[in-house]
Amino acid sequence: MAKVIDGRRQGGGTEVETLFTAAGVGRPMPSSMADPILQRPTLAWLLSGVAVVLIAYTIFVRQEIFLLVWFGLSAFVVFLAYRFVRAVERIAAAIERSVEAEKAE
């Protein structure tokens, strides 16, 4: 049985544990793969400001609540597409790290 010291496994492990370690599971994510939206607070504030302006426009100027729902759903779909692309990029990077670790062995 492998011991856990400082969040890392020490000692022998099963083949699955070795595969996950080679694939980068359990290791911190490289800074190049971190979510860029969370690293730029000014962009987040800008997007929040745009959302507030859109909400005010749809309620006070156009007086259409369904337009607000449409904007919200559109933003949600764009967000989901962005998260999907980031997930695929992370999977590809993990596979590349796994292949490089196998070549190094």
PyMOL commands that set and color helices and strands:
alter all, ss='L'
color gray80, all
select helices_A, chain A and resi 15-23+31-33+36-39+41-61+65-104
alter helices_A, ss='H'
color red, helices_A
select strands_A, chain A and resi 3-5+8-10
alter strands_A, ss='S'
color yellow, strands_A
deselect
rebuild
show_as cartoon
